Amino acid sequence: MGPWKLIKLTEARQMAIEAQKSLPLKTEAVSLREALGRIAAADIASAEDNPPFDRSMVDGYAVRSIDVETASIDQPVDLKWVGEVRMGQLSEIKIHEKQAVRIPTGGMVPIGSDAVVMQEDARSVGDRRIQVVRPVMRCENIIARGDDAVAGAVIVNAGCQIGVPDLGVLASNGTVRILVAKKPAVTVITTGDEVVSPDLMPSPGQVRDVNSFTLSALAETTGCEVVKAHRVPDSLEQLISALNQALPASDLILISGGSSVGDRDYTLAAVKALSGARVLFHGVALKPGKPTLFAMVDDTAVFGIPGNTVAAMTVFQEIVAPALAARQRKKNSEGRFVIQARLGACIRPDPVRDEIFRVVLEQSRNEVVAWPLPAKSGLITVMTRAQGKIYTKAGQPELQSGKLVDVQVLVDRVDGTWQGVAK
C-alpha cells in the first residue's frame, strides 16, 4: 500500500467537493449567444407572461366552442365568416354567436373566441360562410397567455447548465444578458524527464506528452478555461517555480505525474513548499488512481494525479470533475445512466482498493452483455473503446461470467466515451 493512508473514493470525492463549495462563487454577465453550456449563477425569472397573448396553434378558424359542439360530417354547423387575423398585428375583431374568423398558426385569438377549428375541419360554402364538421372543446388548439411562463416565474434555475431549449425560453422572454458562473481558470502541468512533445520522435525510454492534451480537454468539457499547459522536468525546484507562477492566475492546478513515492516524484514536496498549502489527502483506495493528491493553496485547488493517462483520466472524471462542478455550483452534475447487463467474462476486484472496470456492451437476444476490456492501466485505447463502467468494492468476491451487474453507460463521446450498444 505504500506510505500513504489511503482514503475511500467516496471520501476523497466529497472532500474535494466540500472544499470547492466553501469558496465564494465567481460570476460574470454574458450575452445570450455566449450562454450555451454555462452555469446559471442565480434563478432567472420571466419578466412577462409568455406568450403575451392567446394565440392559435393551427391554421383554421377562431370560433366559440359552444356554437360547434354538435358539428359532424353528417350535420355540419354553418358559421358566418366575419374577418381574418393578420400575423404580427393586434386583432380588433370581436366574435359573436355563430361567427368565425380566419386565423393563422401563431395568430392572436380574437375577443369572444375560446377555440380554433383546424382548417381541414371546415369548408367554405360561399357568401362568406363556412361549415364546421367537427366539434372543438374550450381552449382547443389555443396556447393561452402565460402557458409557457407567467411573469415572475423562474424559467432557469440557479445551477442549471444552460442548454439549447433554455436559450429558446430566455430569448422568448426577452432575456439577453445572463449572470453565470465564471469559468474556473485551470493550469495543467505535466512532469517527467521522459515526456516529449507529440510532434517529436521519442528516443528509447521517452514517451509523447498525452496528458496535457487529455486533461486540458477534460477541463474544458467541465466548463473551465485552460490558461496554461506546460511540461516540467523531474526537478523539485522547477516544479515549485512553475506552481508559484501558476497560482495567481489559476483556480485549479493539475499536476500530472510525480505524485507517487519514487526517488523523482516531487509533487508532494513541491506542494508542501507553497506558502499556505494545506494537503487534504494523499492516496486514494482507487484502481487506477492510488497516488492522487489534493491540496488547497488559499483559494486554488491543486491536484496531483498519476502520470499514467488512463489513471489520470479516471481520477479527473471521478474526483476532479465533481469538484469543478461544485465550484461552479452546478446542480445534478453526475448525470449517471445505469443499466443492468450480464457479464461476458469474470472480473476479479482488487483486494484493497475500489476498482473500475471498463466494458464494451453487446446486445444479445433480450439482454445486454458486458465484456470487460483489458484492465492494464497503460492501454489508452481502453478509454476510446469503453461503452460502460463497472464499479467494484475493495475485497469484493470475484464476479463470475453470466452474473447480472450494474453498468454505468458512458454517454458523452466528447470526453472520450461513447453511447450505444454493439449489435
C-alpha positions as CSV (number, residue, x, y, z in Angstrom):
1,M,0.0,0.0,0.0
2,G,3.0,2.3,0.3
3,P,3.4,5.1,2.9
4,W,0.0,6.6,2.3
5,K,-3.0,6.4,4.4
6,L,-5.5,5.5,1.7
7,I,-9.0,7.0,1.9
8,K,-12.0,5.7,0.0
9,L,-13.0,7.2,-3.3
10,T,-16.3,8.5,-1.9
11,E,-14.5,10.2,0.9
12,A,-11.9,11.8,-1.5
13,R,-14.6,13.0,-3.9
14,Q,-16.6,14.5,-1.0
15,M,-13.6,16.3,0.5
16,A,-12.8,17.8,-2.9
17,I,-16.4,18.9,-3.4
18,E,-16.8,20.5,0.0
19,A,-13.5,22.4,-0.4
20,Q,-14.8,24.0,-3.6
21,K,-18.3,24.6,-2.2
22,S,-16.9,26.6,0.6
23,L,-15.4,29.2,-1.8
24,P,-17.2,32.3,-3.0
25,L,-18.8,31.9,-6.4
26,K,-17.2,34.0,-9.1
27,T,-19.7,35.3,-11.6
28,E,-19.9,37.3,-14.8
29,A,-22.7,38.5,-17.2
30,V,-22.7,37.1,-20.7
31,S,-24.8,37.6,-23.7
32,L,-27.4,35.1,-24.8
33,R,-25.1,33.9,-27.6
34,E,-22.3,33.2,-25.1
35,A,-24.5,31.4,-22.6
36,L,-24.7,27.9,-24.1
37,G,-23.1,25.4,-21.7
38,R,-22.6,28.0,-18.9
39,I,-23.9,27.5,-15.4
40,A,-26.6,30.0,-14.3
41,A,-25.4,31.8,-11.2
42,A,-28.9,32.8,-10.0
43,D,-32.5,32.0,-10.7
44,I,-33.8,33.7,-13.8
45,A,-37.4,34.8,-13.7
46,S,-39.7,35.6,-16.6
47,A,-40.2,39.4,-17.0
48,E,-43.6,38.9,-18.6
49,D,-46.3,36.4,-19.4
50,N,-45.2,34.1,-22.2
51,P,-46.8,34.1,-24.7
52,P,-48.1,37.6,-24.0
53,F,-51.5,36.9,-25.7
54,D,-53.7,33.9,-26.6
55,R,-52.5,32.5,-29.9
56,S,-53.6,29.8,-32.3
57,M,-51.7,26.6,-32.6
58,V,-53.0,25.8,-36.1
59,D,-54.2,27.4,-39.3
60,G,-58.0,27.5,-39.2
61,Y,-61.0,29.5,-37.8
62,A,-61.4,31.1,-34.4
63,V,-64.9,30.2,-33.0
64,R,-67.0,29.9,-29.9
65,S,-66.8,26.2,-28.9
66,I,-70.5,26.3,-27.8
67,D,-71.5,27.1,-31.4
68,V,-69.9,24.0,-32.9
69,E,-70.5,21.4,-30.1
70,T,-72.9,19.4,-32.3
71,A,-70.9,19.6,-35.5
72,S,-70.3,16.4,-37.6
73,I,-69.7,15.4,-41.2
74,D,-73.3,14.4,-41.5
75,Q,-74.6,17.5,-39.7
76,P,-72.1,20.4,-40.2
77,V,-72.6,23.7,-38.4
78,D,-72.9,26.9,-40.5
79,L,-71.0,29.9,-39.3
80,K,-70.6,33.4,-40.7
81,W,-67.0,34.3,-41.7
82,V,-66.6,37.9,-40.4
83,G,-62.9,38.6,-40.9
84,E,-59.2,37.5,-40.7
85,V,-56.4,37.8,-38.2
86,R,-53.1,39.0,-39.7
87,M,-49.8,37.7,-38.3
88,G,-47.9,40.2,-36.1
89,Q,-50.9,42.5,-35.8
90,L,-53.3,43.3,-33.0
91,S,-56.7,41.7,-33.6
92,E,-59.5,44.1,-33.0
93,I,-62.3,41.7,-34.2
94,K,-64.8,40.5,-31.7
95,I,-66.6,37.3,-32.3
96,H,-70.3,36.9,-31.6
97,E,-72.7,34.0,-31.8
98,K,-72.4,31.8,-34.9
99,Q,-69.4,33.7,-36.2
100,A,-65.9,32.6,-37.3
101,V,-62.6,34.4,-38.0
102,R,-59.8,33.1,-40.2
103,I,-56.6,32.7,-38.2
104,P,-53.0,31.5,-39.0
105,T,-50.8,29.5,-36.7
106,G,-49.4,31.9,-34.1
107,G,-52.1,34.5,-34.8
108,M,-53.7,36.4,-31.9
109,V,-57.0,34.8,-30.9
110,P,-59.8,37.4,-31.3
111,I,-62.0,38.5,-28.4
112,G,-65.0,36.3,-27.9
113,S,-63.4,33.1,-29.3
114,D,-62.4,30.3,-27.0
115,A,-61.3,27.6,-29.5
116,V,-59.8,27.2,-33.0
117,V,-61.2,24.8,-35.6
118,M,-58.5,23.3,-37.8
119,Q,-58.5,24.3,-41.5
120,E,-59.2,20.7,-42.6
121,D,-62.3,20.5,-40.3
122,A,-64.0,23.5,-42.0
123,R,-65.1,24.2,-45.6
124,S,-66.2,27.3,-47.4
125,V,-69.7,27.2,-48.8
126,G,-69.7,30.7,-50.4
127,D,-71.3,34.0,-49.4
128,R,-68.7,34.4,-46.6
129,R,-70.0,31.3,-44.8
130,I,-68.2,28.2,-43.7
131,Q,-69.3,24.8,-42.4
132,V,-67.6,23.1,-39.5
133,V,-67.6,19.3,-39.5
134,R,-66.0,18.5,-36.1
135,P,-66.6,19.9,-32.6
136,V,-63.9,21.6,-30.6
137,M,-63.6,21.9,-26.9
138,R,-63.0,25.1,-25.0
139,C,-59.3,26.2,-25.4
140,E,-58.6,23.5,-28.0
141,N,-55.8,24.5,-30.5
142,I,-55.0,27.6,-28.4
143,I,-51.9,28.4,-26.4
144,A,-53.2,30.7,-23.6
145,R,-51.4,33.8,-22.4
146,G,-48.8,32.7,-19.8
147,D,-49.0,29.0,-20.7
148,D,-45.2,28.9,-21.1
149,A,-44.4,31.1,-18.1
150,V,-46.3,33.7,-16.1
151,A,-44.5,36.9,-15.2
152,G,-42.2,36.3,-12.2
153,A,-42.0,32.5,-12.6
154,V,-38.5,31.0,-12.6
155,I,-37.6,29.8,-16.1
156,V,-34.0,28.8,-15.4
157,N,-32.8,27.7,-12.0
158,A,-29.5,28.6,-10.4
159,G,-27.0,25.8,-11.0
160,C,-28.6,24.8,-14.3
161,Q,-26.3,24.2,-17.2
162,I,-27.9,26.3,-19.9
163,G,-28.8,24.2,-22.9
164,V,-30.4,24.9,-26.3
165,P,-34.0,24.8,-25.0
166,D,-33.1,27.2,-22.2
167,L,-31.7,29.6,-24.8
168,G,-35.1,29.5,-26.6
169,V,-37.0,30.1,-23.4
170,L,-34.7,33.0,-22.4
171,A,-34.9,34.6,-25.9
172,S,-38.7,34.3,-25.9
173,N,-38.8,36.2,-22.6
174,G,-36.5,39.0,-23.8
175,T,-33.6,38.0,-21.6
176,V,-30.4,39.0,-23.4
177,R,-27.8,39.2,-20.5
178,I,-27.4,36.3,-18.1
179,L,-25.4,36.0,-14.8
180,V,-23.3,32.9,-15.0
181,A,-20.6,31.2,-13.0
182,K,-17.2,32.4,-14.2
183,K,-15.2,29.7,-15.9
184,P,-12.6,28.3,-13.5
185,A,-9.1,29.0,-14.7
186,V,-7.1,25.8,-15.0
187,T,-3.3,25.2,-15.4
188,V,-2.1,21.8,-16.5
189,I,1.4,20.8,-15.6
190,T,2.9,17.5,-16.9
191,T,6.1,16.3,-15.3
192,G,8.9,13.9,-16.2
193,D,12.2,13.9,-17.9
194,E,10.9,11.2,-20.3
195,V,7.9,13.3,-21.6
196,V,8.4,14.9,-25.0
197,S,6.2,16.9,-27.4
198,P,3.8,14.8,-29.6
199,D,5.5,16.2,-32.7
200,L,8.8,14.6,-31.8
201,M,10.1,11.1,-32.3
202,P,10.7,9.7,-28.8
203,S,14.1,8.3,-28.0
204,P,14.3,4.9,-26.3
205,G,12.7,5.4,-22.8
206,Q,10.8,8.6,-23.8
207,V,7.0,9.0,-24.2
208,R,5.0,11.6,-26.0
209,D,3.1,14.1,-23.9
210,V,-0.5,12.9,-23.8
211,N,-1.8,14.2,-20.5
212,S,-1.5,17.9,-21.2
213,F,-4.0,17.4,-24.1
214,T,-6.4,15.0,-22.5
215,L,-6.5,16.8,-19.2
216,S,-6.9,20.2,-20.8
217,A,-9.7,18.8,-22.9
218,L,-11.4,17.3,-19.9
219,A,-11.2,20.6,-18.1
220,E,-12.8,22.4,-21.0
221,T,-15.6,19.9,-21.1
222,T,-16.4,20.7,-17.5
223,G,-16.8,24.4,-18.3
224,C,-13.2,25.5,-17.5
225,E,-10.8,27.7,-19.3
226,V,-7.2,26.3,-19.6
227,V,-4.9,29.3,-19.1
228,K,-1.7,27.4,-19.4
229,A,-0.4,23.8,-20.1
230,H,3.3,23.1,-19.9
231,R,5.9,20.4,-19.2
232,V,8.3,20.4,-16.3
233,P,11.3,18.0,-16.0
234,D,11.9,16.0,-12.8
235,S,13.2,18.8,-10.8
236,L,11.8,19.9,-7.4
237,E,13.0,23.5,-7.9
238,Q,11.5,23.8,-11.4
239,L,8.2,22.3,-10.2
240,I,7.9,24.8,-7.3
241,S,8.7,27.6,-9.6
242,A,6.0,26.5,-12.1
243,L,3.5,26.2,-9.3
244,N,4.3,29.7,-7.9
245,Q,3.9,31.2,-11.4
246,A,0.6,29.4,-11.9
247,L,-1.0,30.2,-8.6
248,P,-2.0,33.8,-9.1
249,A,-3.9,33.1,-12.4
250,S,-5.4,29.7,-11.5
251,D,-8.5,28.4,-9.7
252,L,-7.2,24.9,-10.2
253,I,-3.9,23.3,-11.0
254,L,-3.5,19.8,-12.3
255,I,-0.1,18.2,-11.8
256,S,0.3,15.0,-13.9
257,G,3.0,12.6,-12.7
258,G,5.3,12.8,-9.7
259,S,2.6,12.1,-7.1
260,S,3.8,8.6,-6.2
261,V,6.8,7.7,-4.0
262,G,9.7,7.2,-6.3
263,D,13.0,9.0,-6.0
264,R,12.0,11.5,-8.6
265,D,8.4,12.0,-7.5
266,Y,8.4,15.6,-6.3
267,T,4.8,16.7,-6.3
268,L,4.1,16.3,-2.6
269,A,7.3,18.1,-1.6
270,A,6.6,20.9,-4.1
271,V,3.0,21.4,-2.9
272,K,4.1,21.4,0.7
273,A,6.7,24.1,-0.1
274,L,4.0,26.5,-1.3
275,S,3.0,29.3,1.2
276,G,-0.3,28.5,2.8
277,A,-0.6,25.0,1.3
278,R,-3.0,22.5,3.1
279,V,-2.7,18.9,1.9
280,L,-6.2,17.4,2.5
281,F,-5.3,13.9,1.3
282,H,-2.6,11.9,-0.5
283,G,-3.6,8.4,-1.5
284,V,-7.0,7.1,-2.6
285,A,-8.1,3.5,-2.4
286,L,-8.9,3.5,-6.2
287,K,-7.6,1.4,-9.0
288,P,-6.4,3.0,-11.1
289,G,-5.5,6.3,-9.3
290,K,-3.9,5.4,-5.9
291,P,-1.3,8.2,-5.7
292,T,-3.8,11.0,-6.0
293,L,-3.0,14.2,-4.0
294,F,-5.4,17.1,-3.2
295,A,-4.4,20.3,-1.6
296,M,-5.7,23.9,-1.2
297,V,-3.4,26.9,-1.5
298,D,-5.6,29.8,-0.4
299,D,-8.5,29.6,-2.9
300,T,-6.6,27.5,-5.5
301,A,-7.2,23.8,-5.7
302,V,-4.2,21.7,-6.5
303,F,-4.5,18.1,-7.6
304,G,-1.5,15.7,-8.1
305,I,-2.7,12.9,-10.2
306,P,-1.0,9.9,-11.8
307,G,1.1,10.3,-14.9
308,N,-0.5,7.2,-16.4
309,T,-3.1,8.5,-18.9
310,V,-5.9,6.1,-18.1
311,A,-5.4,6.7,-14.3
312,A,-5.2,10.4,-14.9
313,M,-8.4,10.5,-16.8
314,T,-10.1,8.2,-14.3
315,V,-9.1,10.5,-11.4
316,F,-10.3,13.5,-13.3
317,Q,-13.7,12.0,-14.0
318,E,-14.2,10.6,-10.5
319,I,-12.8,13.3,-8.3
320,V,-11.8,16.5,-10.2
321,A,-14.9,16.9,-12.4
322,P,-17.3,16.7,-9.4
323,A,-15.2,19.3,-7.6
324,L,-15.2,21.6,-10.6
325,A,-19.0,21.3,-10.8
326,A,-19.3,22.2,-7.1
327,R,-17.0,25.2,-7.6
328,Q,-19.5,26.5,-10.3
329,R,-22.5,25.5,-8.1
330,K,-23.7,23.1,-10.9
331,K,-26.6,21.0,-9.8
332,N,-27.3,17.4,-10.9
333,S,-23.8,17.2,-12.3
334,E,-23.3,13.5,-12.4
335,G,-26.0,12.5,-14.9
336,R,-25.2,8.8,-14.4
337,F,-27.2,6.4,-16.6
338,V,-27.1,2.9,-15.1
339,I,-28.3,-0.3,-16.8
340,Q,-28.2,-4.0,-15.8
341,A,-26.1,-6.2,-18.0
342,R,-24.8,-9.8,-17.9
343,L,-21.1,-10.3,-17.6
344,G,-19.4,-11.9,-20.6
345,A,-16.3,-12.8,-18.6
346,C,-15.4,-12.9,-15.0
347,I,-13.7,-10.0,-13.2
348,R,-11.6,-10.1,-10.1
349,P,-11.9,-6.9,-7.9
350,D,-8.8,-5.6,-6.1
351,P,-8.4,-6.8,-2.5
352,V,-7.7,-3.4,-1.0
353,R,-8.9,-0.7,-3.5
354,D,-12.2,0.1,-5.2
355,E,-11.7,-0.7,-8.8
356,I,-13.3,0.5,-12.0
357,F,-13.6,-1.9,-14.9
358,R,-14.4,-0.6,-18.4
359,V,-16.5,-2.7,-20.7
360,V,-18.0,-2.9,-24.2
361,L,-21.7,-3.6,-24.5
362,E,-23.3,-6.1,-26.8
363,Q,-27.0,-6.8,-27.4
364,S,-27.7,-10.5,-27.2
365,R,-31.2,-11.6,-27.6
366,N,-33.2,-9.8,-25.0
367,E,-30.4,-8.6,-22.8
368,V,-27.1,-6.7,-22.8
369,V,-23.8,-8.4,-22.3
370,A,-20.9,-6.5,-20.8
371,W,-17.4,-7.6,-22.0
372,P,-14.6,-6.4,-19.7
373,L,-11.7,-4.6,-21.5
374,P,-8.1,-5.3,-20.5
375,A,-7.5,-3.9,-17.1
376,K,-4.0,-2.7,-17.8
377,S,-3.9,1.0,-16.9
378,G,-1.4,1.8,-19.6
379,L,-3.7,0.9,-22.5
380,I,-5.1,4.3,-23.7
381,T,-7.4,2.7,-26.3
382,V,-9.4,1.2,-23.5
383,M,-10.8,4.6,-22.9
384,T,-11.9,5.1,-26.5
385,R,-13.4,1.6,-26.8
386,A,-15.2,1.7,-23.5
387,Q,-19.0,1.9,-23.5
388,G,-19.6,1.5,-19.8
389,K,-18.0,1.2,-16.4
390,I,-18.5,-1.4,-13.6
391,Y,-17.7,-0.2,-10.1
392,T,-16.4,-2.8,-7.6
393,K,-15.6,-2.5,-3.9
394,A,-12.3,-3.4,-2.3
395,G,-12.2,-7.1,-1.3
396,Q,-15.4,-7.9,-3.2
397,P,-15.7,-11.5,-4.3
398,E,-15.0,-12.4,-7.9
399,L,-17.8,-11.6,-10.3
400,Q,-18.5,-14.7,-12.4
401,S,-19.3,-14.8,-16.0
402,G,-23.1,-14.6,-16.5
403,K,-23.7,-12.6,-13.4
404,L,-26.1,-9.6,-13.7
405,V,-24.2,-6.4,-12.8
406,D,-24.9,-2.6,-12.8
407,V,-23.1,-0.8,-15.6
408,Q,-22.8,3.0,-15.8
409,V,-23.3,3.7,-19.5
410,L,-20.9,6.3,-21.0
411,V,-22.9,8.8,-22.9
412,D,-20.5,11.6,-24.0
413,R,-18.1,10.9,-26.8
414,V,-16.5,14.3,-26.5
415,D,-14.8,13.4,-23.3
416,G,-13.5,10.0,-24.5
417,T,-16.6,7.9,-24.0
418,W,-19.3,6.6,-26.4
419,Q,-23.0,5.9,-26.4
420,G,-24.5,2.8,-27.9
421,V,-24.6,-0.9,-27.8
422,A,-22.9,-3.2,-30.3
423,K,-25.2,-5.4,-32.3
